[in-house]
Amino acid sequence: MFNTILFDLDDTLLENNPEQCLPHYFEALGNYVTPVMDKQLFLQAMMIAVDVMTASEETAVSNHDIFWQSFETTTGRMQASLEPRLQEFYRDVFPQLESYTGNRPVALELMNYCFAKGWKVAIATNPVFPLAAIEERLRWAGVPVTAFDYALVTVFENSSATKPHSAYYQQIVQKIDSKPSGTLMVGNDWELDIEPTAALGMSAYWISDGKTVPPDPNLIVGHGTLDDFFAYIQQQ
């Protein structure tokens, strides 16, 4: 039986189709930095830095620092000259992208239930975005950090690994003082959420349309929509 639940965010708690949202995100971010840096150079350097960050297995360095080290190497532009501009973007512009995502009404009821049961709850979203962006997306999902005392929300400032590296999930259970055997991962991405957690001895529930056949049913305790998952845990 589990006493800890890890929730993925995008397309788990929040409907967020990358093909719909990301183009608007890149366009808005690129336009916002244009007064201080060439848009295309910035976006290209950003994607290179994200690739470096997700490939890294250097767990002694935060994702934030790996990102900026790569960005500075690629562009010659220093973190100090650009990061304040990005912070302004996530504060003032990023919230406008909410319209390209979708709220799943059951998320709030589900989260209230988990906390009422006394379970530890962590948001295990791939930490390639800063705190401000992930906290904003949790607000879009209807489960903001202002309403719930999460054991951990993984962001690129407080993480030094990314999905699907096992170090990412190992760091989570260590930080929140849990054990893999008592942890349940809930996520929609088979390769990022299910396979690595199952390999560490965690239980896993695959968020899907409820009709698609799981690649390997032995790796999960169940599968279905977020509503189906809520019904599942109420039976535990």
Secondary structure, 3 states (H helix, E strand, C coil): CCCEEEECCECCCEECCHHHHHHHHHHHHHHHHCCCCCHHHHHHHHHHHHHHHHHCCCCCCCHHHHHHHHHHHHHCCCHHHHHHHHHHHHHHCHHHHHHHCEECCHHHHHHHHHHHCCCEEEECCCCCCCHHHHHHHHHHCCCCCCCCCCCEECCCCCCCCCCCCHHHHHHHHHHCCCCHHHEEEEECCHHHHHHHHHHCCCEEEEECCCCCCCCCHHHCCEEECHHHHHHHHCCC
